[in-house]
Amino acid sequence: MNRLHNFSQMFTTFWRQRSPQERRTLSLAAVALAVLLAYQLIWNPVQQWAAAAQERLDTTQKLAAFTAQAKQTLSRTPALMGAEQAPQISLMVWVEQAARSMGIERQLTQRQPVGNLTEGDQRVQLKFVAVPFDTLLRWLAQANAAGFGVLHLEVTPQATDRTGLVDATIQLGRSGGS
């Protein structure tokens, strides 16, 4: 408390020794400093927070639009052939042929058999990079129609200027245990 009192007395002495013009200048400088500090410590962080919130909102809205588009595409995709009529071809062969026919063989960057083929467990792990989402959905619908089920699906929208591109990790297996 004594230090505060000493500081107060020193400031009062300093203030009284100044001329009225100097006091006015110092008062204006103090107001300008207070405004600058208020801007830097209050207004600027609030603006940054608002911009970050707007960016999160935009991202969420884009994801919602992307999901709505996916739902529309799925509802429009007709089944090409029933699972009962599916030829008994190897899953890996079907993946290659279907990707080629859909024009996405370049986006199919990884193909890895998973499971024990001697026990009839026919599964494959696939990785697509920068594949058009609509095309991927049609390809998955073809897989389903051919008797291959999706066991695992992980889709991530790409953050690029081109909308509709995704990265996907998919595990397909033969439906019905055959």
C-alpha positions, -999 to +999 in steps of 0.1 A: +000+000+000+029+023+008+043+019-027+010+027-043+008+059-021+044+069-031+036+063-068+005+084-065+024+112-049+051+111-075+025+112-103+006+141-087+039+160-083+048+153-119+013+163-131+013+196-113+047+205-127+033+203-162+017+233-180-020+231-190-009+225-227+013+196-217-014+181-195-039+183-224-013+166-247-006+139-222-043+134-217-049+130-254-020+105-256-034+085-227-068+084-245-052+073-277-032+046-259-064+034-242-082+032-275-052+014-291-051-011-262-088-017-264-086-024-301-056-048-297-069-066-266-107-066-272-118-058-307-092-076-327-096-109-309-133-107-312-130-101-350-106-131-353-130-153-334-159-142-356-139-149-387-129-184-375-166-190-366-177-179-401-151-202-416-163-232-395-199-223-406-189-222-442-171-256-439-201-271-422-225-258-449-202-271-477-202-305-460-240-304-456-244-296-493-219-323-502-239-348-481-272-337-497-256-342-532-244-377-522-279-386-510-294-374-543-269-394-563-275-425-543-312-423-547-308-418-585-284-446-591-302-477-605-290-511-597-273-525-629-279-561-622-292-582-593-269-600-569-285-633-579-274-628-615-238-618-605-211-637-622-188-656-599-156-637-608-128-628-584-133-597-564-099-582-575-107-588-612-141-572-607-126-542-590-101-537-619-128-541-646-153-519-629-128-491-621-117-492-658-153-491-671-161-461-648-130-442-658-115-441-622-087-466-626-061-438-621-077-427-589-076-463-575-041-460-560-041-491-537-055-526-540-048-551-512-064-585-507-075-590-471-087-622-455-080-658-460-088-670-495-085-707-486-114-703-462-135-684-488-130-650-471-128-628-502-122-592-492-101-563-507-089-530-492-090-502-517-078-466-517-091-439-540-075-405-543-092-374-558-121-394-572-153-377-582-179-385-554-208-391-578-187-416-598-175-433-566-212-437-555-222-452-589-192-476-586-203-487-551-238-492-564-223-514-591-203-533-565-235-539-545-254-550-576-226-574-584-229-590-550-200-573-532-208-555-500-191-525-484-176-537-451-158-504-443-161-470-459-141-438-451-147-408-473-129-375-469-137-344-490-106-329-506-099-293-497-094-281-533-110-256-556-126-285-576-157-295-557-169-331-555-135-348-552-129-371-523-104-395-509-118-429-500-107-460-482-131-489-489-131-525-479-153-547-501-163-583-495-185-609-512-221-606-499-239-637-488-208-655-477-201-671-512 
